[in-house]
Amino acid sequence: MEFKKRKLLMNALNVIAVGLMIWQLMRWSWVTFWISLAFVAAAIAANRALWRCPHCGEHLGMGAEETCPKCGRRLDGGQ
């Protein structure tokens, strides 16, 4: 999967998880609690599995914008 698609998927999961958590705070329900918990778990799993450098395979951590903090190569495919 391309890096841009992985980043988009992770951002979408994070937005959905946060939205469901806010909804959960406004209207308590066991159903929304378990659904929001499932999306939080999916967002964490996606982060661990997908948020890796396409070149060296190391986890990018927080704040990786354009280059890998480990190998220094561009994340969008350039040198």
KOLMAR-654007 format. One record per residue: x negated, y negated, z negated of N, C-alpha, C, O in turn; residue in three letters; residue number from 1. Coordinates in pm, 1 decimal. Layout:
<r n_east="X" n_north="Y" n_up="Z" ca_east="X" ca_north="Y" ca_up="Z" c_east="X" c_north="Y" c_up="Z" o_east="X" o_north="Y" o_up="Z" res="ALA" n="NUM"/>
...
This chain:
<r n_east="-85.3" n_north="118.1" n_up="0.0" ca_east="0.0" ca_north="0.0" ca_up="0.0" c_east="-89.4" c_north="-123.7" c_up="0.0" o_east="-188.8" o_north="-128.8" o_up="-72.5" res="MET" n="1"/>
<r n_east="-54.7" n_north="-221.9" n_up="80.0" ca_east="-131.2" ca_north="-346.3" ca_up="87.2" c_east="-128.4" c_north="-419.6" c_up="-46.3" o_east="-34.2" o_north="-406.5" o_up="-124.5" res="GLU" n="2"/>
<r n_east="-233.8" n_north="-497.1" n_up="-70.6" ca_east="-244.1" ca_north="-570.0" ca_up="-195.7" c_east="-128.6" c_north="-668.9" c_up="-212.5" o_east="-74.1" o_north="-682.5" o_up="-322.0" res="PHE" n="3"/>
<r n_east="-91.2" n_north="-737.7" n_up="-104.5" ca_east="18.0" ca_north="-835.6" ca_up="-113.9" c_east="148.9" c_north="-767.9" c_up="-150.4" o_east="226.9" o_north="-823.3" o_up="-227.9" res="LYS" n="4"/>
<r n_east="174.8" n_north="-649.6" n_up="-96.7" ca_east="297.4" ca_north="-576.2" ca_up="-129.3" c_east="295.3" c_north="-528.1" c_up="-273.7" o_east="397.5" o_north="-530.7" o_up="-342.3" res="LYS" n="5"/>
<r n_east="178.3" n_north="-484.0" n_up="-319.4" ca_east="167.4" ca_north="-441.4" ca_up="-459.6" c_east="193.8" c_north="-558.7" c_up="-553.5" o_east="262.7" o_north="-544.8" o_up="-654.5" res="ARG" n="6"/>
<r n_east="138.0" n_north="-674.1" n_up="-518.6" ca_east="156.5" ca_north="-792.9" ca_up="-601.3" c_east="303.4" c_north="-835.1" c_up="-602.4" o_east="356.2" o_north="-871.4" o_up="-707.5" res="LYS" n="7"/>
<r n_east="369.2" n_north="-830.8" n_up="-487.7" ca_east="510.6" ca_north="-865.4" ca_up="-478.5" c_east="595.6" c_north="-768.8" c_up="-560.7" o_east="686.5" o_north="-812.1" o_up="-631.5" res="LEU" n="8"/>
<r n_east="567.7" n_north="-639.6" n_up="-552.3" ca_east="641.5" ca_north="-540.6" ca_up="-630.3" c_east="624.9" c_north="-564.3" c_up="-780.2" o_east="722.1" o_north="-558.7" o_up="-855.5" res="LEU" n="9"/>
<r n_east="502.8" n_north="-590.4" n_up="-822.8" ca_east="479.2" ca_north="-615.8" ca_up="-965.4" c_east="549.2" c_north="-741.9" c_up="-1011.7" o_east="607.8" o_north="-743.0" o_up="-1120.0" res="MET" n="10"/>
<r n_east="544.9" n_north="-847.9" n_up="-933.1" ca_east="612.6" ca_north="-971.3" ca_up="-970.3" c_east="763.4" c_north="-951.2" c_up="-977.6" o_east="828.5" o_north="-1004.1" o_up="-1067.7" res="ASN" n="11"/>
<r n_east="819.5" n_north="-875.4" n_up="-883.8" ca_east="963.2" ca_north="-848.5" ca_up="-885.7" c_east="1002.7" c_north="-769.8" c_up="-1010.6" o_east="1102.5" o_north="-801.6" o_up="-1075.3" res="ALA" n="12"/>
<r n_east="925.3" n_north="-668.1" n_up="-1044.1" ca_east="954.9" ca_north="-591.3" ca_up="-1165.1" c_east="946.3" c_north="-677.5" c_up="-1289.9" o_east="1028.8" o_north="-664.3" o_up="-1380.3" res="LEU" n="13"/>
<r n_east="848.3" n_north="-764.6" n_up="-1295.5" ca_east="833.9" ca_north="-853.2" ca_up="-1411.2" c_east="950.7" c_north="-949.6" c_up="-1423.0" o_east="1001.6" o_north="-972.5" o_up="-1532.8" res="ASN" n="14"/>
<r n_east="993.6" n_north="-1006.4" n_up="-1310.8" ca_east="1106.2" ca_north="-1100.8" ca_up="-1313.1" c_east="1234.3" c_north="-1030.0" c_up="-1355.6" o_east="1310.9" o_north="-1083.3" o_up="-1435.8" res="VAL" n="15"/>
<r n_east="1257.9" n_north="-911.0" n_up="-1302.6" ca_east="1377.4" ca_north="-835.7" ca_up="-1340.7" c_east="1373.5" c_north="-799.9" c_up="-1488.5" o_east="1474.1" o_north="-813.0" o_up="-1558.3" res="ILE" n="16"/>
<r n_east="1258.6" n_north="-755.0" n_up="-1536.7" ca_east="1246.3" ca_north="-717.9" ca_up="-1677.5" c_east="1271.3" c_north="-837.4" c_up="-1768.4" o_east="1342.9" o_north="-825.3" o_up="-1867.8" res="ALA" n="17"/>
<r n_east="1213.9" n_north="-951.7" n_up="-1736.4" ca_east="1234.7" ca_north="-1071.6" ca_up="-1818.5" c_east="1380.2" c_north="-1116.4" c_up="-1812.8" o_east="1438.4" o_north="-1152.6" o_up="-1915.1" res="VAL" n="18"/>
<r n_east="1438.8" n_north="-1114.0" n_up="-1693.4" ca_east="1579.9" ca_north="-1152.1" ca_up="-1681.3" c_east="1670.6" c_north="-1062.5" c_up="-1762.8" o_east="1762.5" o_north="-1110.6" o_up="-1829.1" res="GLY" n="19"/>
<r n_east="1645.6" n_north="-931.8" n_up="-1758.4" ca_east="1726.8" ca_north="-839.4" ca_up="-1838.0" c_east="1705.5" c_north="-859.0" c_up="-1987.5" o_east="1799.1" o_north="-844.1" o_up="-2066.0" res="LEU" n="20"/>
<r n_east="1584.3" n_north="-891.9" n_up="-2027.0" ca_east="1558.7" ca_north="-916.6" ca_up="-2169.3" c_east="1631.4" c_north="-1042.2" c_up="-2216.2" o_east="1685.3" o_north="-1044.8" o_up="-2326.8" res="MET" n="21"/>
<r n_east="1633.4" n_north="-1145.3" n_up="-2133.8" ca_east="1707.2" ca_north="-1266.9" ca_up="-2169.5" c_east="1856.0" c_north="-1237.0" c_up="-2176.8" o_east="1923.9" o_north="-1280.9" o_up="-2269.5" res="ILE" n="22"/>
<r n_east="1906.6" n_north="-1162.5" n_up="-2079.6" ca_east="2047.5" ca_north="-1121.6" ca_up="-2081.4" c_east="2076.5" c_north="-1041.2" c_up="-2208.9" o_east="2181.4" o_north="-1057.6" o_up="-2271.2" res="TRP" n="23"/>
<r n_east="1983.3" n_north="-955.6" n_up="-2245.9" ca_east="1998.9" ca_north="-874.4" ca_up="-2366.3" c_east="2007.8" c_north="-961.7" c_up="-2491.0" o_east="2085.0" o_north="-931.8" o_up="-2582.1" res="GLN" n="24"/>
<r n_east="1931.3" n_north="-1067.0" n_up="-2495.8" ca_east="1936.6" ca_north="-1157.2" ca_up="-2611.6" c_east="2069.2" c_north="-1233.0" c_up="-2619.1" o_east="2118.2" o_north="-1263.4" o_up="-2727.8" res="LEU" n="25"/>
<r n_east="2126.4" n_north="-1263.0" n_up="-2502.5" ca_east="2251.7" ca_north="-1338.0" ca_up="-2500.5" c_east="2371.3" c_north="-1248.8" c_up="-2529.5" o_east="2463.7" o_north="-1290.4" o_up="-2599.4" res="MET" n="26"/>
<r n_east="2371.2" n_north="-1129.5" n_up="-2478.1" ca_east="2483.8" ca_north="-1035.7" ca_up="-2494.5" c_east="2429.4" c_north="-899.0" c_up="-2532.1" o_east="2384.7" o_north="-823.4" o_up="-2445.9" res="ARG" n="27"/>
<r n_east="2433.3" n_north="-867.5" n_up="-2660.5" ca_east="2379.7" ca_north="-739.9" ca_up="-2706.6" c_east="2465.7" c_north="-624.5" c_up="-2656.7" o_east="2588.0" o_north="-625.5" o_up="-2670.7" res="TRP" n="28"/>
<r n_east="2400.0" n_north="-526.3" n_up="-2598.8" ca_east="2467.5" ca_north="-406.3" ca_up="-2552.3" c_east="2363.0" c_north="-296.0" c_up="-2544.5" o_east="2249.7" o_north="-320.0" o_up="-2502.9" res="SER" n="29"/>
<r n_east="2401.0" n_north="-175.8" n_up="-2584.4" ca_east="2306.8" ca_north="-64.7" ca_up="-2576.0" c_east="2270.6" c_north="-33.8" c_up="-2431.5" o_east="2158.4" o_north="7.6" o_up="-2402.3" res="TRP" n="30"/>
<r n_east="2364.8" n_north="-53.8" n_up="-2342.6" ca_east="2337.8" ca_north="-25.1" ca_up="-2201.0" c_east="2230.1" c_north="-118.3" c_up="-2147.9" o_east="2132.5" o_north="-72.3" o_up="-2088.6" res="VAL" n="31"/>
<r n_east="2246.2" n_north="-247.5" n_up="-2168.0" ca_east="2144.3" ca_north="-341.5" ca_up="-2118.4" c_east="2013.3" c_north="-326.7" c_up="-2194.6" o_east="1906.5" o_north="-353.0" o_up="-2139.4" res="THR" n="32"/>
<r n_east="2020.0" n_north="-284.9" n_up="-2320.3" ca_east="1897.3" ca_north="-260.8" ca_up="-2396.2" c_east="1813.9" c_north="-152.1" c_up="-2328.8" o_east="1694.4" o_north="-170.9" o_up="-2306.3" res="PHE" n="33"/>
<r n_east="1876.0" n_north="-38.6" n_up="-2296.5" ca_east="1802.6" ca_north="72.1" ca_up="-2236.2" c_east="1759.9" c_north="40.3" c_up="-2093.1" o_east="1652.5" o_north="82.1" o_up="-2049.8" res="TRP" n="34"/>
<r n_east="1842.1" n_north="-32.2" n_up="-2020.5" ca_east="1803.8" ca_north="-69.7" ca_up="-1883.6" c_east="1685.7" c_north="-166.3" c_up="-1886.6" o_east="1591.3" o_north="-150.8" o_up="-1809.1" res="ILE" n="35"/>
<r n_east="1690.0" n_north="-265.8" n_up="-1975.0" ca_east="1578.5" ca_north="-360.7" ca_up="-1983.6" c_east="1452.2" c_north="-290.5" c_up="-2033.0" o_east="1342.3" o_north="-321.8" o_up="-1987.2" res="SER" n="36"/>
<r n_east="1466.7" n_north="-196.9" n_up="-2125.2" ca_east="1350.9" ca_north="-120.7" ca_up="-2172.1" c_east="1290.4" c_north="-38.0" c_up="-2057.8" o_east="1168.3" o_north="-26.6" o_up="-2047.2" res="LEU" n="37"/>
<r n_east="1375.3" n_north="19.0" n_up="-1973.3" ca_east="1326.7" ca_north="96.4" ca_up="-1858.7" c_east="1251.0" c_north="7.0" c_up="-1760.1" o_east="1148.5" o_north="48.3" o_up="-1705.8" res="ALA" n="38"/>
<r n_east="1300.4" n_north="-114.7" n_up="-1736.6" ca_east="1230.8" ca_north="-205.4" ca_up="-1644.4" c_east="1099.5" c_north="-254.8" c_up="-1704.5" o_east="1001.7" o_north="-273.0" o_up="-1631.9" res="PHE" n="39"/>
<r n_east="1095.8" n_north="-276.6" n_up="-1834.8" ca_east="969.9" ca_north="-315.1" ca_up="-1898.9" c_east="868.4" c_north="-202.0" c_up="-1885.2" o_east="752.0" o_north="-226.6" o_up="-1853.5" res="VAL" n="40"/>
<r n_east="911.6" n_north="-79.2" n_up="-1908.6" ca_east="822.1" ca_north="35.5" ca_up="-1894.2" c_east="775.6" c_north="50.2" c_up="-1749.3" o_east="659.1" o_north="81.6" o_up="-1725.1" res="ALA" n="41"/>
<r n_east="865.1" n_north="27.9" n_up="-1652.6" ca_east="827.4" ca_north="35.7" ca_up="-1511.3" c_east="727.4" c_north="-73.5" c_up="-1474.7" o_east="634.1" o_north="-49.4" o_up="-1398.1" res="ALA" n="42"/>
<r n_east="746.4" n_north="-193.2" n_up="-1529.2" ca_east="653.5" ca_north="-303.1" ca_up="-1502.2" c_east="515.1" c_north="-272.7" c_up="-1559.9" o_east="413.8" o_north="-301.8" o_up="-1496.3" res="ALA" n="43"/>
<r n_east="510.4" n_north="-214.7" n_up="-1679.4" ca_east="381.8" ca_north="-179.1" ca_up="-1739.7" c_east="314.6" c_north="-67.9" c_up="-1659.5" o_east="194.4" o_north="-73.8" o_up="-1633.4" res="ILE" n="44"/>
<r n_east="391.3" n_north="32.6" n_up="-1620.8" ca_east="335.5" ca_north="143.0" ca_up="-1541.8" c_east="284.3" c_north="93.5" c_up="-1406.5" o_east="178.0" o_north="135.7" o_up="-1361.1" res="ALA" n="45"/>
<r n_east="359.3" n_north="4.6" n_up="-1342.3" ca_east="315.7" ca_north="-50.9" ca_up="-1213.5" c_east="188.1" c_north="-131.8" c_up="-1230.4" o_east="99.4" o_north="-128.0" o_up="-1145.1" res="ALA" n="46"/>
<r n_east="179.3" n_north="-204.5" n_up="-1340.1" ca_east="58.3" ca_north="-282.3" ca_up="-1365.0" c_east="-62.2" c_north="-190.6" c_up="-1379.9" o_east="-167.8" o_north="-216.2" o_up="-1322.2" res="ASN" n="47"/>
<r n_east="-46.4" n_north="-85.0" n_up="-1456.2" ca_east="-159.0" ca_north="6.0" ca_up="-1478.0" c_east="-197.9" c_north="79.7" c_up="-1349.3" o_east="-316.2" o_north="103.9" o_up="-1325.1" res="ARG" n="48"/>
<r n_east="-99.6" n_north="115.2" n_up="-1267.7" ca_east="-128.2" ca_north="194.6" ca_up="-1148.7" c_east="-165.5" c_north="111.2" c_up="-1026.3" o_east="-249.6" o_north="153.2" o_up="-946.9" res="ALA" n="49"/>
<r n_east="-104.9" n_north="-5.3" n_up="-1009.8" ca_east="-119.0" ca_north="-79.5" ca_up="-884.3" c_east="-209.1" c_north="-201.6" c_up="-891.1" o_east="-261.3" o_north="-243.9" o_up="-787.9" res="LEU" n="50"/>
<r n_east="-229.1" n_north="-259.2" n_up="-1007.5" ca_east="-302.7" ca_north="-384.6" ca_up="-1016.1" c_east="-452.5" c_north="-355.2" c_up="-1019.9" o_east="-520.6" o_north="-376.9" o_up="-1120.2" res="TRP" n="51"/>
<r n_east="-500.3" n_north="-305.3" n_up="-907.0" ca_east="-639.6" ca_north="-265.8" ca_up="-893.3" c_east="-700.7" c_north="-331.3" c_up="-769.5" o_east="-631.1" o_north="-364.3" o_up="-673.5" res="ARG" n="52"/>
<r n_east="-829.8" n_north="-348.6" n_up="-774.7" ca_east="-902.4" ca_north="-404.8" ca_up="-660.7" c_east="-894.4" c_north="-306.2" c_up="-544.8" o_east="-918.6" o_north="-187.1" o_up="-563.9" res="CYS" n="53"/>
<r n_east="-860.5" n_north="-354.1" n_up="-423.6" ca_east="-854.7" ca_north="-263.4" ca_up="-309.1" c_east="-992.6" c_north="-214.6" c_up="-263.5" o_east="-1001.8" o_north="-123.6" o_up="-181.0" res="PRO" n="54"/>
<r n_east="-1099.0" n_north="-274.2" n_up="-316.4" ca_east="-1234.1" ca_north="-238.0" ca_up="-274.2" c_east="-1303.0" c_north="-144.5" c_up="-373.2" o_east="-1350.8" o_north="-37.7" o_up="-334.8" res="HIS" n="55"/>
<r n_east="-1308.1" n_north="-183.9" n_up="-500.0" ca_east="-1380.5" ca_north="-103.0" ca_up="-598.3" c_east="-1287.4" c_north="-17.3" c_up="-684.2" o_east="-1333.5" o_north="75.6" o_up="-750.5" res="CYS" n="56"/>
<r n_east="-1157.6" n_north="-46.9" n_up="-684.0" ca_east="-1061.8" ca_north="34.0" ca_up="-758.0" c_east="-1050.3" c_north="1.3" c_up="-905.9" o_east="-974.4" o_north="66.7" o_up="-977.4" res="GLY" n="57"/>
<r n_east="-1122.9" n_north="-96.8" n_up="-952.7" ca_east="-1115.6" ca_north="-134.8" ca_up="-1093.9" c_east="-988.9" c_north="-214.4" c_up="-1122.5" o_east="-938.0" o_north="-285.3" o_up="-1035.7" res="GLU" n="58"/>
<r n_east="-938.5" n_north="-202.0" n_up="-1245.3" ca_east="-820.4" ca_north="-278.6" ca_up="-1286.1" c_east="-857.1" c_north="-426.5" c_up="-1287.4" o_east="-965.7" o_north="-463.4" o_up="-1332.0" res="HIS" n="59"/>
<r n_east="-767.5" n_north="-510.6" n_up="-1238.9" ca_east="-798.9" ca_north="-652.6" ca_up="-1221.2" c_east="-783.4" c_north="-734.5" c_up="-1348.2" o_east="-841.1" o_north="-842.8" o_up="-1358.7" res="LEU" n="60"/>
<r n_east="-707.3" n_north="-685.4" n_up="-1444.6" ca_east="-687.8" ca_north="-762.2" ca_up="-1566.2" c_east="-597.8" c_north="-881.2" c_up="-1541.6" o_east="-522.2" o_north="-883.8" o_up="-1444.5" res="GLY" n="61"/>
<r n_east="-605.8" n_north="-978.8" n_up="-1628.4" ca_east="-520.9" ca_north="-1097.2" ca_up="-1615.4" c_east="-595.9" c_north="-1208.2" c_up="-1544.1" o_east="-717.1" o_north="-1223.4" o_up="-1560.1" res="MET" n="62"/>
<r n_east="-523.1" n_north="-1284.7" n_up="-1466.0" ca_east="-579.9" ca_north="-1403.9" ca_up="-1405.6" c_east="-657.8" c_north="-1381.6" c_up="-1277.6" o_east="-723.3" o_north="-1474.0" o_up="-1229.3" res="GLY" n="63"/>
<r n_east="-652.9" n_north="-1262.3" n_up="-1221.3" ca_east="-722.9" ca_north="-1239.1" ca_up="-1094.9" c_east="-645.9" c_north="-1309.7" c_up="-984.1" o_east="-532.7" o_north="-1272.5" o_up="-953.4" res="ALA" n="64"/>
<r n_east="-705.7" n_north="-1409.5" n_up="-925.3" ca_east="-637.7" ca_north="-1490.2" ca_up="-823.8" c_east="-677.3" c_north="-1449.6" c_up="-682.4" o_east="-595.5" o_north="-1397.1" o_up="-606.8" res="GLU" n="65"/>
<r n_east="-803.0" n_north="-1474.0" n_up="-647.3" ca_east="-846.4" ca_north="-1451.1" ca_up="-510.0" c_east="-957.5" c_north="-1348.4" c_up="-498.4" o_east="-971.5" o_north="-1284.1" o_up="-394.4" res="GLU" n="66"/>
<r n_east="-1036.7" n_north="-1332.1" n_up="-603.7" ca_east="-1148.5" ca_north="-1238.5" ca_up="-598.1" c_east="-1143.7" c_north="-1142.2" c_up="-716.0" o_east="-1088.3" o_north="-1173.4" o_up="-821.5" res="THR" n="67"/>
<r n_east="-1202.1" n_north="-1026.2" n_up="-696.4" ca_east="-1210.3" ca_north="-926.0" ca_up="-802.3" c_east="-1313.5" c_north="-971.3" c_up="-905.1" o_east="-1423.9" o_north="-1010.4" o_up="-867.2" res="CYS" n="68"/>
<r n_east="-1280.5" n_north="-967.0" n_up="-1034.4" ca_east="-1378.3" ca_north="-1006.8" ca_up="-1135.6" c_east="-1493.9" c_north="-906.9" c_up="-1148.1" o_east="-1597.7" o_north="-940.9" o_up="-1204.9" res="PRO" n="69"/>
<r n_east="-1478.1" n_north="-786.0" n_up="-1096.9" ca_east="-1582.7" ca_north="-683.4" ca_up="-1108.4" c_east="-1679.6" c_north="-687.6" c_up="-991.1" o_east="-1800.5" o_north="-699.6" o_up="-1010.9" res="LYS" n="70"/>
<r n_east="-1627.0" n_north="-677.8" n_up="-867.8" ca_east="-1715.2" ca_north="-670.8" ca_up="-750.6" c_east="-1728.4" c_north="-804.5" c_up="-678.4" o_east="-1821.6" o_north="-821.9" o_up="-599.9" res="CYS" n="71"/>
<r n_east="-1638.2" n_north="-899.4" n_up="-702.4" ca_east="-1647.5" ca_north="-1032.0" ca_up="-642.9" c_east="-1592.2" c_north="-1044.0" c_up="-501.7" o_east="-1599.8" o_north="-1151.2" o_up="-441.8" res="GLY" n="72"/>
<r n_east="-1536.6" n_north="-936.1" n_up="-447.3" ca_east="-1482.1" ca_north="-942.2" ca_up="-311.2" c_east="-1342.1" c_north="-1000.4" c_up="-313.2" o_east="-1271.9" o_north="-994.4" o_up="-414.1" res="ARG" n="73"/>
<r n_east="-1302.6" n_north="-1057.0" n_up="-199.3" ca_east="-1169.8" ca_north="-1117.5" ca_up="-186.2" c_east="-1062.8" c_north="-1008.5" c_up="-192.6" o_east="-1079.4" o_north="-900.5" o_up="-135.9" res="ARG" n="74"/>
<r n_east="-952.9" n_north="-1037.9" n_up="-262.3" ca_east="-847.6" ca_north="-940.4" ca_up="-279.7" c_east="-756.0" c_north="-928.9" c_up="-157.9" o_east="-688.4" o_north="-827.5" o_up="-140.5" res="LEU" n="75"/>
<r n_east="-753.6" n_north="-1031.1" n_up="-74.6" ca_east="-664.0" ca_north="-1028.7" ca_up="42.1" c_east="-724.9" c_north="-956.8" c_up="160.9" o_east="-666.4" o_north="-958.6" o_up="269.2" res="ASP" n="76"/>
<r n_east="-838.3" n_north="-894.5" n_up="144.9" ca_east="-897.8" ca_north="-816.7" ca_up="253.1" c_east="-1020.5" c_north="-879.5" c_up="316.2" o_east="-1091.8" o_north="-813.0" o_up="391.3" res="GLY" n="77"/>
<r n_east="-1046.6" n_north="-1004.9" n_up="287.8" ca_east="-1163.7" ca_north="-1071.0" ca_up="345.2" c_east="-1289.6" c_north="-1034.2" c_up="269.1" o_east="-1285.6" o_north="-956.6" o_up="173.7" res="GLY" n="78"/>
<r n_east="-1400.3" n_north="-1090.1" n_up="311.8" ca_east="-1528.4" ca_north="-1062.7" ca_up="244.7" c_east="-1544.2" c_north="-1158.3" c_up="135.1" o_east="-1644.7" o_north="-1154.8" o_up="64.0" res="GLN" n="79"/>
